[in-house]
């Protein structure tokens, strides 16, 4: 993964995070979302968790390359970085498992909503 690619991913993530934050803050909790809006959001959440899982796998690969050559990386205090790289790798593994669970839950949420239609109310 080149430096430009990492910078592009980081910039995209920053923009996406801000956009999601703004969208959540702009939502009126007193106004319920329609089933269609919930279903659409569930689908996008499924896509987002899948993409985040792929991103973590990419970061794990990149981090692993540094782990394979720990002598090329030093801690800020000048000490060896091997232990810190190992911790970072373990955290990415844990994050990947959590995102896999989140993706499954988002998919199940979307699937459950996909079986629903608004009830026809009597006049």
N, C-alpha and C positions, 0 to 999 in steps of 0.2 A: 504494500500500500504506500504510494508516494505521499510526500508531504502535502502536495496540492489536494490530493483526494481526502486526506485526513482533515485539512482545513475546510474543504467544501462540506464534508459531513458535519463537522462541528458547527459551521455557520448555519447549515440547514437545520440542525437540531436546535440551535439557539432560536432561530426564527420560528420554528414550529412550536417550541415550548412557549414562547411569548404569545403566539397566536392562540394556542389552546387556553392559556391563562386568561387572555382577553375574552375569549368566547365564553368561558365558564363565568367570569365576572359579569358579563353582559346578560346572562340568562336570568330571567325573572322566575324565581322559585315558586311564586304564587300562581303562575300560569303553567299548567301541565302540558307536557309534550304529547303530540298525537302518537298513535301506534306506529304510523309510518315514520315519523321522526325518530322514535325510539329504535325501530328496526334499522333504519338507515345509520343511525349512530352506532348501533351494535355491530353492523357490518364494517364500518370504518374502524371501530375499536379492534375488531378481529384483524383487519389489515395492519393496523398500527402495531399491535403486539407481535404479529409475524415479522414485520420489518425490523422491529427492535430486537427480536431474537436473532435475526440474521446479522444485525449490526454487532451484537455482542459476540457472535461467533467470529466475525471479522476482526474485532478488537482482540479477542482471545488468540487468534492466529498471530496477529501483529505483536502482541505482548509476549507470546511464546518464542518468537524470534529473538527478542531481547533476553529472555530467560535462557535460551540456548547459548548465549554469549554474554554472561553477566559481567565479565571483565571489561566490556565495552561501555558499561553503564555504572555510574557512581552515584551514591547518595549525595544530597546537598552538602552534608558535612564532610564529604570526601571518602566516606566508608564504602564497603562493598554493598552492592545493590541486590544481590541474589535473594536474600530473605524477603525484601520488599517486593521484588518481582514475583516471587512465589505467592505471597499474600494477595497481590493484585490478581494473579491468575485464579486463585481459589475464589476470590470475590466474583470474578467474571463467571466462573462455573456455577456458583450459587445464583447469580443473577440470571443466567441462562435457564436454570431449572425453574426459577420463579416466573420468568417470562413464558416458559412453556406452559406452566399452570395457568397463567393469566390468559394466554391465547386460547387454551381449551375452554376456560370459563367464558370468555368473550364469545367464542363460537357457539357455545351452548346457550348463552343468553340470546344471541341473534336467532338461533334455530327455534328456541321456545317462542320468541315473538313472531317468527315467520308463520306460525300456525294460528295466529290470532287475527281476527277482523273485528272492527267496531260493530257493536250490536245495533240493530235497527230499533230505535226507540219509538214507542207508539205516539201518534200525533196528539 
